[in-house]
Amino acid sequence: MEITSILVEWFPYLFSGIVATLGLVAASLGLGLLFGLPMALGQIYGSKPVRSLIGVYVWFFRGLPVLVLLFLFFFGIFPQLGMGDLPPFFVAVVVLGLRGAAYQSQIFRGAILSISEGQMTAARSLGMTRFQAIRHIILPQAVRIALPGWSNEYPTVLTDTAICYAIGVAEILTRTTQIVAQTYVTMPLYLAAACLYIVLNYAGMRALHYLEQRISIPGFGQGGL
């Protein structure tokens, strides 16, 4: 069979892998943001024990390969907690999300630290609490500053999803390998999978670049905050 006819015949099956990959990326980035931003604030404004605890967390998740973390959670931590029957997709989201939180926390931490301390002082002098100052003054600026760096997490997580093949997540690489096992066509199908990753990477980065332009403020960040 020619590669074109194979792709046409198996496209619905492969498309389900694309959907799973995009779902995995979106959920992982969202979970990373949910934990990463508070950790960034904790590292800057938290007590010493809080900063130390977050530092250990960041060191742990940045220090281990994704594959090791997947095996650790899928075959170790979750089964030990009596949750060994969790779907591979869920485990992959947790692992990629928690690992992403470690990296995102440092992106947001750098963005917050780039804002002049005088802004916090001025906000407090106007009667704001620290929480109000962070919410209304610091975070809106920090998010805009951090967005270019945060956007780089997208291609990283996208490529990391292929490693989730090892625990049985039905993403692009898994679906492609299953099609190869049925058709005995190898290189053309894996090249097609590579092209899918490139297209998804390009489309996602374009969308994030558009978002960055939409929320940017002309002149903001150019010359002392």
FENBEL-V197357 format. One record per residue. N is the residue number from 1. RES is the residue in three letters. SS is DSSP state (H for helix, E for strand, - for the rest). OMEGA is omega in radians with two decimals (999 if undefined). NEAR is the number of other ideal C-beta (glycine too) atoms within 12 Angstrom. Layout:
BEGIN
[[N:RES:SS:OMEGA:NEAR] [N:RES:SS:OMEGA:NEAR]]
END
This chain:
BEGIN
[[1:MET:-:3.08:16] [2:GLU:-:-3.08:12] [3:ILE:H:-3.13:21] [4:THR:H:-3.13:14] [5:SER:H:3.10:13] [6:ILE:H:-3.14:23] [7:LEU:H:3.12:26] [8:VAL:H:-3.10:15] [9:GLU:H:-3.03:18] [10:TRP:H:-3.05:28] [11:PHE:H:3.13:20] [12:PRO:H:3.13:14] [13:TYR:H:3.12:26] [14:LEU:H:3.14:33] [15:PHE:H:3.09:21] [16:SER:H:3.06:23] [17:GLY:H:3.09:36] [18:ILE:H:3.12:31] [19:VAL:H:3.13:22] [20:ALA:H:3.13:32] [21:THR:H:3.14:42] [22:LEU:H:3.08:28] [23:GLY:H:3.11:28] [24:LEU:H:3.12:43] [25:VAL:H:-3.11:41] [26:ALA:H:-3.12:26] [27:ALA:H:-3.13:29] [28:SER:H:3.10:42] [29:LEU:H:3.12:36] [30:GLY:H:3.11:24] [31:LEU:H:3.10:28] [32:GLY:H:3.10:38] [33:LEU:H:-3.11:30] [34:LEU:H:-3.14:21] [35:PHE:H:-3.04:30] [36:GLY:H:-3.12:42] [37:LEU:H:3.07:33] [38:PRO:H:3.12:25] [39:MET:H:3.08:35] [40:ALA:H:3.10:40] [41:LEU:H:3.13:28] [42:GLY:H:3.13:28] [43:GLN:H:-3.09:30] [44:ILE:H:-3.03:30] [45:TYR:H:-3.09:26] [46:GLY:-:3.09:21] [47:SER:-:-3.12:12] [48:LYS:H:3.08:12] [49:PRO:H:3.12:11] [50:VAL:H:3.13:19] [51:ARG:H:3.14:21] [52:SER:H:-3.13:15] [53:LEU:H:3.11:17] [54:ILE:H:3.11:32] [55:GLY:H:3.10:23] [56:VAL:H:3.12:17] [57:TYR:H:-3.12:28] [58:VAL:H:3.14:31] [59:TRP:H:-3.10:15] [60:PHE:H:-3.03:18] [61:PHE:H:3.06:33] [62:ARG:H:-3.06:22] [63:GLY:H:-3.11:16] [64:LEU:-:3.06:20] [65:PRO:-:-3.13:16] [66:VAL:H:-3.10:34] [67:LEU:H:3.11:22] [68:VAL:H:3.12:20] [69:LEU:H:3.12:33] [70:LEU:H:3.13:34] [71:PHE:H:-3.11:23] [72:LEU:H:-3.13:24] [73:PHE:H:-3.03:34] [74:PHE:H:-3.08:33] [75:PHE:H:-3.05:21] [76:GLY:H:-2.98:18] [77:ILE:H:-3.10:20] [78:PHE:H:3.07:25] [79:PRO:H:3.12:16] [80:GLN:H:3.11:12] [81:LEU:-:-3.13:13] [82:GLY:-:-3.11:9] [83:MET:-:-3.10:16] [84:GLY:-:-3.12:16] [85:ASP:-:3.12:12] [86:LEU:-:3.12:23] [87:PRO:-:3.10:21] [88:PRO:H:3.14:30] [89:PHE:H:-3.14:30] [90:PHE:H:3.13:26] [91:VAL:H:3.14:35] [92:ALA:H:3.11:44] [93:VAL:H:-3.14:37] [94:VAL:H:-3.09:35] [95:VAL:H:-3.13:44] [96:LEU:H:3.13:47] [97:GLY:H:3.13:35] [98:LEU:H:3.09:34] [99:ARG:H:3.11:40] [100:GLY:H:3.12:45] [101:ALA:H:3.12:38] [102:ALA:H:3.13:35] [103:TYR:H:-3.13:37] [104:GLN:H:3.13:42] [105:SER:H:3.14:40] [106:GLN:H:3.07:32] [107:ILE:H:-3.14:35] [108:PHE:H:3.11:43] [109:ARG:H:3.11:35] [110:GLY:H:3.13:22] [111:ALA:H:3.14:31] [112:ILE:H:-3.13:37] [113:LEU:H:-3.14:23] [114:SER:-:3.13:23] [115:ILE:-:-3.09:32] [116:SER:-:3.08:19] [117:GLU:H:3.13:18] [118:GLY:H:3.14:15] [119:GLN:H:3.06:25] [120:MET:H:3.13:30] [121:THR:H:3.14:16] [122:ALA:H:3.14:17] [123:ALA:H:3.13:25] [124:ARG:H:3.14:19] [125:SER:H:3.10:12] [126:LEU:-:3.07:14] [127:GLY:-:3.10:10] [128:MET:-:2.97:19] [129:THR:-:3.12:15] [130:ARG:H:3.14:19] [131:PHE:H:3.14:16] [132:GLN:H:3.13:16] [133:ALA:H:3.12:28] [134:ILE:H:-3.06:30] [135:ARG:H:-2.99:20] [136:HIS:H:-3.07:18] [137:ILE:H:-3.01:28] [138:ILE:H:-3.03:39] [139:LEU:H:3.13:28] [140:PRO:H:3.10:22] [141:GLN:H:-3.08:30] [142:ALA:H:-3.14:35] [143:VAL:H:3.12:32] [144:ARG:H:3.13:29] [145:ILE:H:-3.04:30] [146:ALA:H:-3.00:35] [147:LEU:H:3.12:31] [148:PRO:H:3.11:23] [149:GLY:H:3.12:27] [150:TRP:H:3.13:37] [151:SER:H:3.14:29] [152:ASN:H:3.06:25] [153:GLU:H:-3.11:38] [154:TYR:H:3.14:38] [155:PRO:H:3.11:23] [156:THR:H:3.13:28] [157:VAL:H:3.13:43] [158:LEU:H:3.13:38] [159:THR:H:3.12:27] [160:ASP:H:-3.14:36] [161:THR:H:-3.14:49] [162:ALA:H:-3.14:36] [163:ILE:H:-3.14:32] [164:CYS:H:2.99:43] [165:TYR:H:-3.05:28] [166:ALA:H:3.13:27] [167:ILE:H:3.01:35] [168:GLY:-:3.07:24] [169:VAL:-:-3.04:38] [170:ALA:-:3.13:29] [171:GLU:-:-3.00:43] [172:ILE:H:-3.08:42] [173:LEU:H:3.11:34] [174:THR:H:3.13:32] [175:ARG:H:-3.14:35] [176:THR:H:3.13:39] [177:THR:H:3.11:26] [178:GLN:H:3.09:22] [179:ILE:H:3.09:32] [180:VAL:H:-3.14:25] [181:ALA:H:-3.14:14] [182:GLN:H:-3.02:18] [183:THR:H:-3.08:25] [184:TYR:-:3.03:12] [185:VAL:-:-3.00:25] [186:THR:-:-2.99:18] [187:MET:H:-3.14:14] [188:PRO:H:-3.12:23] [189:LEU:H:3.11:35] [190:TYR:H:3.02:22] [191:LEU:H:3.09:17] [192:ALA:H:3.09:31] [193:ALA:H:3.11:34] [194:ALA:H:3.12:19] [195:CYS:H:3.10:20] [196:LEU:H:3.11:31] [197:TYR:H:-3.14:30] [198:ILE:H:3.14:18] [199:VAL:H:3.14:19] [200:LEU:H:3.11:31] [201:ASN:H:-3.12:28] [202:TYR:H:-3.11:17] [203:ALA:H:3.14:20] [204:GLY:H:-3.14:29] [205:MET:H:3.07:22] [206:ARG:H:3.14:17] [207:ALA:H:3.14:19] [208:LEU:H:3.08:26] [209:HIS:H:3.08:19] [210:TYR:H:3.10:15] [211:LEU:H:3.13:19] [212:GLU:H:3.12:25] [213:GLN:H:-3.10:16] [214:ARG:H:-3.06:12] [215:ILE:H:-3.13:21] [216:SER:-:3.09:19] [217:ILE:-:-3.11:17] [218:PRO:-:3.13:9] [219:GLY:-:-3.11:10] [220:PHE:-:3.12:20] [221:GLY:-:-3.14:22] [222:GLN:-:3.08:10] [223:GLY:-:2.93:7] [224:GLY:-:3.09:11] [225:LEU:-:999:25]]
END
